[in-house]
Amino acid sequence: MFLIRQTTVDDASTLLKLAKMVHFINLPADPDIIRTKIVRSRKSFAGKADSDREREFMFVIQDTETGNVIGTSSIVSVVSWPGHPHTYFQVRKREHYSDDLQTGQVHTTLEFGTDETGPSEIGGLILGPSYRGHKDKLGMQLSLVRFHFIGLNRRWFADRILAEMMGPLTPDSRNLLWEYLGRRFINLSFTEADRFCQRSKEFITSLFPKGEIYLSLLPPEARNLVGRVGSETEPAKRLLERIGFSYEGRIDPFDAGPYLEANVDDISLVNTTKSVTLKGTGTKFSSVGFVSTHGAAGFRAMRCGFDESADGVSIPAEVADLLGAKPGDSIGLTPLPSSKPKTPDNKSADERAASSSSPEAVR
C-alpha cells in the first residue's frame, strides 16, 4: 500500500535524490534549499507559516511495505506579490497582409509579461523511475491529492491556480529556446538562470527585452518548442486538463513550457472534498477516493475504497490504522471517479489493466 504524507526532515536526502532526476525550479537539487523548503512546509501544515508568502506544502508518497519514500509533489499558496512578480511570455498571432502582393503571413510573437496578483501554484511532482507505470497510478495520486488538500483548506489558497509545465530539454539539461533567445539577453546558462530565480527575479525583468519578439527570427528547432512539454510531462498535462486546467497562451520564459491555469472553485475535486465522520471499517466498498487525517502525525492521506451513509463513512481497517483514525474521528474525503474500488483483498480489473505512465514532471 502507499501512504501520502507531509514531508519531514528525515526525507531530505531522498528528496535530493529525486530532485536530481529532473530539472525543477521549485525543487532544485540543492540540499540547503530543500532543507529550507521542508522547514517551511512543516510550519505551513501546522498553520504557523510566517506569512501567506511563506506558505508551501510538500507531500511525499511512501511504500508502506518497504518504508521508502518514492515520490513528491507540492503546492505554493502565493507565487507572486508586488515586487516579486510571476514572469511569462505571452504568445500571440499577428497577421500581416500586402495589398500590392495580394499575399500575407501569420507570425507568432512573444511578449514578456509579469503578474503580481498572487495566484497559487502546484508543482514539484516527481516519481521514482521504478514506480512509474504502477497499476495504482501513483503519479496521479501525487497530483490529485493536492486538490484534496486544497478542498480541506480552501482559505490558504488563491482563487486562481497555476501549473508550470516543463518544456523539452536536451540530454545535457539545456533548452534550445533559451540558447537562441534568453541567453542573447542574459549571459547565463539555462541551469544558472533558472537556479538564480530562487534568490531574485529582478534580473529577468531588467534584462529581457520589452515589446514583441517575432519567432520567425529564430531557427525552427527553437520556435517549435513554444508551448510544448517533454514526453515525461505529457501525462501530467493531460491529467490537469481533464480536471479543468487550460492553456491561456502564456509560457515559461526559460524553457517555453506552457503555463496551465484554472479557477480553484471550478475544479470538481476541490468542490466535492469535505470533512466526514469515520463510523468504522469494512472490506467491501461501493466508491473510491482519498481519505485523510491531520493530527499529531501531520497530514496523512490514502486512496482507498469507502462507503458513505448519513452517519459517516467506513474504510478499510488497514487504511484507518495507517492514518491513525478511529471511529468517531473527523477525516477528509474526496470521492474519485471509479467503477470498481480497490479493497485490501480485491483490486479492480481497471487497476490490473492500467499501464499508462504516471505524471512525472511539473515544474
DRENDO-1510 file (C-alpha; in Angstrom, 1 decimal, always signed):
<recs>
REC; n; res; u; v; w
REC; 1; MET; +0.0; +0.0; +0.0 .
REC; 2; PHE; +1.0; +3.6; -0.4 .
REC; 3; LEU; +0.7; +6.4; +2.1 .
REC; 4; ILE; +0.9; +10.1; +1.1 .
REC; 5; ARG; +2.0; +12.4; +3.9 .
REC; 6; GLN; +3.7; +15.7; +4.6 .
REC; 7; THR; +7.4; +15.7; +4.3 .
REC; 8; THR; +9.7; +15.6; +7.3 .
REC; 9; VAL; +13.4; +16.5; +7.8 .
REC; 10; ASP; +14.2; +12.8; +7.5 .
REC; 11; ASP; +13.1; +12.9; +3.9 .
REC; 12; ALA; +15.8; +15.5; +2.9 .
REC; 13; SER; +18.3; +13.0; +1.4 .
REC; 14; THR; +15.6; +11.2; -0.6 .
REC; 15; LEU; +14.2; +14.5; -1.9 .
REC; 16; LEU; +17.6; +15.5; -3.0 .
REC; 17; LYS; +17.9; +12.2; -5.0 .
REC; 18; LEU; +14.5; +12.7; -6.6 .
REC; 19; ALA; +15.4; +16.4; -7.4 .
REC; 20; LYS; +18.5; +15.2; -9.3 .
REC; 21; MET; +16.3; +13.1; -11.7 .
REC; 22; VAL; +14.7; +16.2; -13.3 .
REC; 23; HIS; +15.3; +19.9; -13.7 .
REC; 24; PHE; +12.8; +21.8; -11.5 .
REC; 25; ILE; +12.8; +25.4; -10.4 .
REC; 26; ASN; +10.6; +24.6; -7.4 .
REC; 27; LEU; +12.6; +21.6; -6.3 .
REC; 28; PRO; +16.2; +22.3; -7.3 .
REC; 29; ALA; +18.9; +19.7; -6.4 .
REC; 30; ASP; +20.3; +21.9; -3.7 .
REC; 31; PRO; +20.4; +20.4; -0.1 .
REC; 32; ASP; +20.2; +23.8; +1.6 .
REC; 33; ILE; +17.2; +24.9; -0.5 .
REC; 34; ILE; +15.5; +21.5; +0.1 .
REC; 35; ARG; +16.0; +21.7; +3.9 .
REC; 36; THR; +14.6; +25.3; +3.9 .
REC; 37; LYS; +11.6; +24.1; +2.0 .
REC; 38; ILE; +11.0; +21.2; +4.4 .
REC; 39; VAL; +11.1; +23.6; +7.4 .
REC; 40; ARG; +8.7; +26.0; +5.6 .
REC; 41; SER; +6.4; +23.1; +4.7 .
REC; 42; ARG; +6.3; +21.8; +8.3 .
REC; 43; LYS; +5.3; +25.3; +9.6 .
REC; 44; SER; +2.7; +25.6; +6.8 .
REC; 45; PHE; +1.0; +22.3; +7.6 .
REC; 46; ALA; +0.9; +23.3; +11.3 .
REC; 47; GLY; -0.8; +26.6; +10.3 .
REC; 48; LYS; +2.2; +28.5; +11.6 .
REC; 49; ALA; +3.6; +30.0; +8.4 .
REC; 50; ASP; +5.2; +33.4; +8.9 .
REC; 51; SER; +3.0; +34.9; +6.1 .
REC; 52; ASP; +1.0; +33.9; +3.1 .
REC; 53; ARG; +4.1; +34.3; +1.0 .
REC; 54; GLU; +5.9; +31.6; +3.1 .
REC; 55; ARG; +3.2; +29.0; +2.9 .
REC; 56; GLU; +4.3; +26.0; +0.9 .
REC; 57; PHE; +3.2; +22.4; +1.3 .
REC; 58; MET; +5.4; +19.4; +0.3 .
REC; 59; PHE; +3.9; +15.9; +0.1 .
REC; 60; VAL; +5.7; +12.6; -0.3 .
REC; 61; ILE; +4.4; +9.1; -1.1 .
REC; 62; GLN; +5.7; +6.2; +0.8 .
REC; 63; ASP; +5.7; +2.5; +0.1 .
REC; 64; THR; +4.3; +1.1; +3.4 .
REC; 65; GLU; +5.9; -2.3; +2.8 .
REC; 66; THR; +9.4; -1.0; +2.5 .
REC; 67; GLY; +9.1; +2.4; +4.2 .
REC; 68; ASN; +10.8; +4.0; +1.2 .
REC; 69; VAL; +9.8; +7.5; +0.0 .
REC; 70; ILE; +9.3; +7.2; -3.7 .
REC; 71; GLY; +7.9; +10.5; -4.9 .
REC; 72; THR; +6.9; +14.0; -4.1 .
REC; 73; SER; +4.7; +16.9; -5.1 .
REC; 74; SER; +3.9; +20.4; -3.7 .
REC; 75; ILE; +1.6; +23.4; -3.5 .
REC; 76; VAL; +2.7; +27.0; -3.1 .
REC; 77; SER; +0.0; +29.3; -1.7 .
REC; 78; VAL; +1.2; +32.6; -3.2 .
REC; 79; VAL; +3.6; +32.6; -6.1 .
REC; 80; SER; +3.8; +36.4; -6.7 .
REC; 81; TRP; +3.2; +39.7; -5.0 .
REC; 82; PRO; +4.2; +43.4; -5.6 .
REC; 83; GLY; +7.9; +43.5; -6.2 .
REC; 84; HIS; +8.1; +39.7; -6.7 .
REC; 85; PRO; +6.4; +39.0; -10.0 .
REC; 86; HIS; +5.5; +35.8; -11.7 .
REC; 87; THR; +7.1; +36.1; -15.2 .
REC; 88; TYR; +6.0; +34.7; -18.6 .
REC; 89; PHE; +5.9; +35.2; -22.3 .
REC; 90; GLN; +2.5; +35.9; -23.8 .
REC; 91; VAL; +2.1; +34.1; -27.1 .
REC; 92; ARG; +0.2; +35.9; -29.9 .
REC; 93; LYS; -0.6; +35.5; -33.5 .
REC; 94; ARG; +0.0; +38.6; -35.8 .
REC; 95; GLU; -1.4; +38.8; -39.3 .
REC; 96; HIS; +0.4; +40.9; -42.0 .
REC; 97; TYR; -1.1; +41.4; -45.4 .
REC; 98; SER; +0.2; +43.2; -48.5 .
REC; 99; ASP; -2.4; +44.6; -50.9 .
REC; 100; ASP; +0.2; +45.1; -53.7 .
REC; 101; LEU; +1.4; +41.5; -53.4 .
REC; 102; GLN; -2.1; +40.1; -52.6 .
REC; 103; THR; -0.5; +37.8; -50.0 .
REC; 104; GLY; +0.2; +37.8; -46.3 .
REC; 105; GLN; +1.7; +35.8; -43.4 .
REC; 106; VAL; +0.7; +34.9; -39.9 .
REC; 107; HIS; +3.5; +35.3; -37.4 .
REC; 108; THR; +3.8; +34.0; -33.8 .
REC; 109; THR; +5.2; +36.6; -31.4 .
REC; 110; LEU; +6.3; +36.5; -27.7 .
REC; 111; GLU; +6.0; +39.4; -25.3 .
REC; 112; PHE; +7.5; +39.4; -21.9 .
REC; 113; GLY; +5.0; +40.0; -19.1 .
REC; 114; THR; +4.7; +40.0; -15.3 .
REC; 115; ASP; +1.9; +39.0; -12.9 .
REC; 116; GLU; +1.8; +40.3; -9.3 .
REC; 117; THR; -1.8; +39.2; -8.5 .
REC; 118; GLY; -0.7; +36.3; -6.3 .
REC; 119; PRO; -2.1; +33.0; -7.7 .
REC; 120; SER; -1.4; +29.7; -6.1 .
REC; 121; GLU; +0.8; +27.1; -7.8 .
REC; 122; ILE; +1.1; +23.4; -7.9 .
REC; 123; GLY; +4.4; +21.8; -8.9 .
REC; 124; GLY; +7.4; +19.7; -8.0 .
REC; 125; LEU; +5.9; +16.3; -9.0 .
REC; 126; ILE; +8.5; +13.6; -9.2 .
REC; 127; LEU; +8.0; +9.9; -9.0 .
REC; 128; GLY; +10.9; +7.4; -8.8 .
REC; 129; PRO; +11.5; +5.6; -12.1 .
REC; 130; SER; +10.8; +2.1; -10.9 .
REC; 131; TYR; +7.3; +3.1; -9.8 .
REC; 132; ARG; +6.3; +4.8; -13.0 .
REC; 133; GLY; +3.5; +3.0; -14.8 .
REC; 134; HIS; +2.5; +1.3; -11.5 .
REC; 135; LYS; -1.0; -0.2; -11.5 .
REC; 136; ASP; -2.0; +2.0; -8.6 .
REC; 137; LYS; -1.2; +5.1; -10.7 .
REC; 138; LEU; +1.0; +6.7; -8.1 .
REC; 139; GLY; +1.9; +9.8; -10.1 .
REC; 140; MET; -1.8; +10.5; -10.5 .
REC; 141; GLN; -2.3; +10.1; -6.7 .
REC; 142; LEU; +0.6; +12.5; -6.0 .
REC; 143; SER; -1.0; +15.0; -8.4 .
REC; 144; LEU; -4.7; +14.7; -7.3 .
REC; 145; VAL; -4.0; +14.6; -3.5 .
REC; 146; ARG; -3.1; +18.3; -3.7 .
REC; 147; PHE; -6.7; +19.2; -4.7 .
REC; 148; HIS; -8.0; +17.1; -1.9 .
REC; 149; PHE; -5.8; +19.2; +0.5 .
REC; 150; ILE; -6.9; +22.5; -1.1 .
REC; 151; GLY; -10.5; +21.5; -0.7 .
REC; 152; LEU; -10.0; +20.9; +3.0 .
REC; 153; ASN; -8.0; +24.1; +3.5 .
REC; 154; ARG; -9.6; +26.5; +1.0 .
REC; 155; ARG; -8.7; +29.6; +3.0 .
REC; 156; TRP; -5.0; +29.1; +2.4 .
REC; 157; PHE; -5.2; +29.3; -1.4 .
REC; 158; ALA; -5.9; +31.9; -4.0 .
REC; 159; ASP; -8.9; +31.8; -6.4 .
REC; 160; ARG; -6.6; +31.1; -9.3 .
REC; 161; ILE; -4.0; +28.3; -9.5 .
REC; 162; LEU; -1.1; +27.8; -11.9 .
REC; 163; ALA; +0.8; +24.8; -13.1 .
REC; 164; GLU; +4.1; +25.4; -14.9 .
REC; 165; MET; +4.7; +22.5; -17.2 .
REC; 166; MET; +8.3; +21.7; -18.0 .
REC; 167; GLY; +9.3; +22.2; -21.6 .
REC; 168; PRO; +11.6; +19.8; -23.6 .
REC; 169; LEU; +15.3; +19.8; -22.5 .
REC; 170; THR; +18.3; +18.4; -24.3 .
REC; 171; PRO; +20.1; +15.3; -22.7 .
REC; 172; ASP; +22.6; +17.7; -21.1 .
REC; 173; SER; +19.7; +19.8; -19.5 .
REC; 174; ARG; +19.9; +22.7; -21.9 .
REC; 175; ASN; +16.9; +24.3; -23.7 .
REC; 176; LEU; +17.1; +25.5; -27.2 .
REC; 177; LEU; +14.7; +28.4; -26.8 .
REC; 178; TRP; +16.9; +29.7; -24.0 .
REC; 179; GLU; +20.1; +29.2; -26.1 .
REC; 180; TYR; +18.7; +31.1; -29.1 .
REC; 181; LEU; +16.7; +33.8; -27.3 .
REC; 182; GLY; +17.1; +34.1; -23.5 .
REC; 183; ARG; +20.9; +33.8; -23.5 .
REC; 184; ARG; +21.1; +36.7; -26.0 .
REC; 185; PHE; +19.9; +39.0; -23.2 .
REC; 186; ILE; +21.0; +37.2; -20.1 .
REC; 187; ASN; +24.5; +35.7; -20.3 .
REC; 188; LEU; +23.9; +32.7; -18.0 .
REC; 189; SER; +23.3; +29.1; -18.9 .
REC; 190; PHE; +19.8; +27.7; -18.7 .
REC; 191; THR; +20.6; +26.0; -15.4 .
REC; 192; GLU; +22.3; +29.0; -13.9 .
REC; 193; ALA; +19.5; +31.4; -14.8 .
REC; 194; ASP; +16.8; +29.0; -13.5 .
REC; 195; ARG; +18.5; +28.5; -10.2 .
REC; 196; PHE; +19.2; +32.2; -9.7 .
REC; 197; CYS; +15.4; +32.7; -9.7 .
REC; 198; GLN; +15.4; +31.1; -6.3 .
REC; 199; ARG; +17.0; +34.3; -5.0 .
REC; 200; SER; +15.6; +37.0; -7.2 .
REC; 201; LYS; +13.7; +37.6; -10.4 .
REC; 202; GLU; +15.0; +41.2; -10.8 .
REC; 203; PHE; +17.5; +40.2; -13.5 .
REC; 204; ILE; +14.7; +38.8; -15.7 .
REC; 205; THR; +12.6; +41.9; -15.6 .
REC; 206; SER; +15.6; +44.2; -16.1 .
REC; 207; LEU; +17.3; +42.3; -18.9 .
REC; 208; PHE; +14.6; +40.8; -21.0 .
REC; 209; PRO; +13.5; +43.0; -23.9 .
REC; 210; LYS; +10.2; +44.8; -23.8 .
REC; 211; GLY; +7.8; +44.6; -26.8 .
REC; 212; GLU; +7.0; +41.7; -29.1 .
REC; 213; ILE; +9.6; +39.3; -30.4 .
REC; 214; TYR; +8.9; +37.6; -33.7 .
REC; 215; LEU; +9.6; +33.9; -33.6 .
REC; 216; SER; +10.2; +33.8; -37.3 .
REC; 217; LEU; +13.6; +35.3; -36.4 .
REC; 218; LEU; +14.6; +32.1; -34.6 .
REC; 219; PRO; +15.5; +28.7; -36.1 .
REC; 220; PRO; +12.8; +26.1; -36.4 .
REC; 221; GLU; +14.2; +23.9; -33.6 .
REC; 222; ALA; +13.8; +26.7; -31.2 .
REC; 223; ARG; +10.4; +28.1; -32.2 .
REC; 224; ASN; +8.9; +24.7; -32.4 .
REC; 225; LEU; +9.3; +24.3; -28.6 .
REC; 226; VAL; +6.9; +27.1; -27.7 .
REC; 227; GLY; +4.0; +25.8; -25.6 .
REC; 228; ARG; +5.3; +22.2; -25.8 .
REC; 229; VAL; +6.2; +19.8; -23.0 .
REC; 230; GLY; +8.7; +17.0; -22.7 .
REC; 231; SER; +7.5; +13.4; -23.2 .
REC; 232; GLU; +7.6; +12.7; -19.5 .
REC; 233; THR; +5.4; +15.7; -18.7 .
REC; 234; GLU; +2.7; +14.9; -21.2 .
REC; 235; PRO; +0.7; +12.6; -18.9 .
REC; 236; ALA; +0.7; +15.3; -16.2 .
REC; 237; LYS; -0.5; +17.9; -18.7 .
REC; 238; ARG; -3.4; +15.7; -19.9 .
REC; 239; LEU; -4.4; +14.9; -16.3 .
REC; 240; LEU; -4.6; +18.6; -15.3 .
REC; 241; GLU; -6.5; +19.4; -18.5 .
REC; 242; ARG; -9.1; +16.7; -17.7 .
REC; 243; ILE; -9.8; +18.3; -14.3 .
REC; 244; GLY; -10.2; +21.8; -15.5 .
REC; 245; PHE; -6.9; +23.4; -16.3 .
REC; 246; SER; -6.3; +25.1; -19.6 .
REC; 247; TYR; -3.5; +26.8; -21.6 .
REC; 248; GLU; -4.1; +30.6; -22.0 .
REC; 249; GLY; -1.2; +31.4; -24.2 .
REC; 250; ARG; +1.4; +32.0; -21.5 .
REC; 251; ILE; +4.7; +30.1; -21.5 .
REC; 252; ASP; +7.8; +29.9; -19.3 .
REC; 253; PRO; +10.4; +32.5; -20.4 .
REC; 254; PHE; +13.2; +30.0; -19.8 .
REC; 255; ASP; +12.1; +26.7; -21.4 .
REC; 256; ALA; +8.9; +27.7; -23.3 .
REC; 257; GLY; +6.8; +25.1; -21.5 .
REC; 258; PRO; +3.1; +26.1; -21.2 .
REC; 259; TYR; +1.5; +27.6; -18.1 .
REC; 260; LEU; -1.8; +25.9; -17.3 .
REC; 261; GLU; -4.3; +27.6; -15.1 .
REC; 262; ALA; -7.7; +27.1; -13.5 .
REC; 263; ASN; -10.1; +28.8; -11.2 .
REC; 264; VAL; -9.9; +26.8; -8.0 .
REC; 265; ASP; -13.6; +26.8; -7.4 .
REC; 266; ASP; -14.2; +25.3; -10.9 .
REC; 267; ILE; -12.1; +22.2; -10.0 .
REC; 268; SER; -14.6; +19.4; -9.2 .
REC; 269; LEU; -12.1; +17.6; -6.9 .
REC; 270; VAL; -11.9; +20.7; -4.7 .
REC; 271; ASN; -15.7; +21.2; -4.7 .
REC; 272; THR; -16.5; +17.6; -3.7 .
REC; 273; THR; -14.0; +17.5; -0.8 .
REC; 274; LYS; -15.4; +17.5; +2.7 .
REC; 275; SER; -14.9; +16.5; +6.3 .
REC; 276; VAL; -16.9; +13.5; +7.4 .
REC; 277; THR; -17.1; +11.2; +10.4 .
REC; 278; LEU; -15.4; +7.8; +10.4 .
REC; 279; LYS; -18.0; +5.4; +11.5 .
REC; 280; GLY; -16.0; +2.2; +11.2 .
REC; 281; THR; -14.1; -0.2; +8.9 .
REC; 282; GLY; -15.1; -2.8; +6.4 .
REC; 283; THR; -14.0; -5.0; +3.5 .
REC; 284; LYS; -16.4; -4.2; +0.6 .
REC; 285; PHE; -17.0; -0.7; -0.7 .
REC; 286; SER; -19.0; +1.0; -3.4 .
REC; 287; SER; -16.8; +4.0; -4.0 .
REC; 288; VAL; -13.2; +5.0; -4.2 .
REC; 289; GLY; -11.5; +8.2; -3.1 .
REC; 290; PHE; -8.9; +10.0; -1.0 .
REC; 291; VAL; -9.3; +9.9; +2.8 .
REC; 292; SER; -7.0; +11.8; +5.2 .
REC; 293; THR; -6.3; +12.8; +8.7 .
REC; 294; HIS; -4.4; +15.8; +10.0 .
REC; 295; GLY; -3.4; +15.2; +13.6 .
REC; 296; ALA; -0.3; +14.8; +15.8 .
REC; 297; ALA; +1.5; +12.9; +13.0 .
REC; 298; GLY; +0.7; +15.6; +10.5 .
REC; 299; PHE; -1.2; +15.3; +7.2 .
REC; 300; ARG; -1.7; +11.7; +6.0 .
REC; 301; ALA; -3.8; +10.5; +3.1 .
REC; 302; MET; -4.5; +7.4; +1.1 .
REC; 303; ARG; -6.5; +6.4; -1.9 .
REC; 304; CYS; -8.9; +3.6; -0.9 .
REC; 305; GLY; -12.4; +2.2; -1.1 .
REC; 306; PHE; -15.1; +3.6; +1.1 .
REC; 307; ASP; -18.9; +3.5; +1.8 .
REC; 308; GLU; -20.8; +6.6; +2.9 .
REC; 309; SER; -24.1; +6.9; +4.7 .
REC; 310; ALA; -25.9; +9.6; +6.7 .
REC; 311; ASP; -23.9; +8.8; +9.8 .
REC; 312; GLY; -20.4; +8.8; +8.2 .
REC; 313; VAL; -18.1; +6.6; +6.2 .
REC; 314; SER; -16.4; +3.3; +6.5 .
REC; 315; ILE; -12.9; +2.5; +5.1 .
REC; 316; PRO; -10.5; -0.5; +5.2 .
REC; 317; ALA; -9.1; -1.3; +8.6 .
REC; 318; GLU; -5.5; -1.2; +7.3 .
REC; 319; VAL; -6.1; +2.3; +5.9 .
REC; 320; ALA; -7.6; +3.5; +9.2 .
REC; 321; ASP; -4.5; +2.2; +11.1 .
REC; 322; LEU; -2.1; +3.8; +8.8 .
REC; 323; LEU; -3.9; +7.1; +9.0 .
REC; 324; GLY; -4.2; +6.8; +12.8 .
REC; 325; ALA; -8.0; +7.2; +12.5 .
REC; 326; LYS; -10.6; +5.8; +15.0 .
REC; 327; PRO; -14.4; +5.6; +14.8 .
REC; 328; GLY; -15.9; +9.0; +15.6 .
REC; 329; ASP; -12.9; +10.9; +14.2 .
REC; 330; SER; -13.3; +13.6; +11.6 .
REC; 331; ILE; -11.5; +12.7; +8.4 .
REC; 332; GLY; -11.2; +14.3; +4.9 .
REC; 333; LEU; -12.9; +12.7; +2.0 .
REC; 334; THR; -12.7; +13.3; -1.8 .
REC; 335; PRO; -14.7; +10.8; -4.0 .
REC; 336; LEU; -12.8; +9.9; -7.2 .
REC; 337; PRO; -14.4; +8.6; -10.4 .
REC; 338; SER; -14.1; +4.8; -10.5 .
REC; 339; SER; -16.3; +1.9; -11.5 .
REC; 340; LYS; -14.6; -0.6; -9.2 .
REC; 341; PRO; -13.0; +0.5; -6.0 .
REC; 342; LYS; -9.9; -1.2; -4.5 .
REC; 343; THR; -10.2; -3.1; -1.3 .
REC; 344; PRO; -7.3; -4.7; +0.7 .
REC; 345; ASP; -8.1; -8.1; -0.8 .
REC; 346; ASN; -9.7; -7.3; -4.1 .
REC; 347; LYS; -8.0; -5.0; -6.7 .
REC; 348; SER; -10.2; -3.9; -9.6 .
REC; 349; ALA; -9.7; -5.1; -13.1 .
REC; 350; ASP; -9.2; -1.5; -14.1 .
REC; 351; GLU; -6.1; -1.2; -11.8 .
REC; 352; ARG; -4.7; -4.5; -13.0 .
REC; 353; ALA; -5.0; -3.4; -16.6 .
REC; 354; ALA; -3.6; +0.1; -16.0 .
REC; 355; SER; -0.3; +0.5; -17.8 .
REC; 356; SER; -0.1; +4.2; -18.7 .
REC; 357; SER; +2.8; +6.3; -17.4 .
REC; 358; SER; +2.3; +8.3; -14.2 .
REC; 359; PRO; +2.6; +12.1; -14.5 .
REC; 360; GLU; +6.1; +12.8; -13.6 .
REC; 361; ALA; +7.3; +16.3; -14.3 .
REC; 362; VAL; +5.5; +19.5; -13.3 .
REC; 363; ARG; +7.9; +22.4; -12.9 .
</recs>
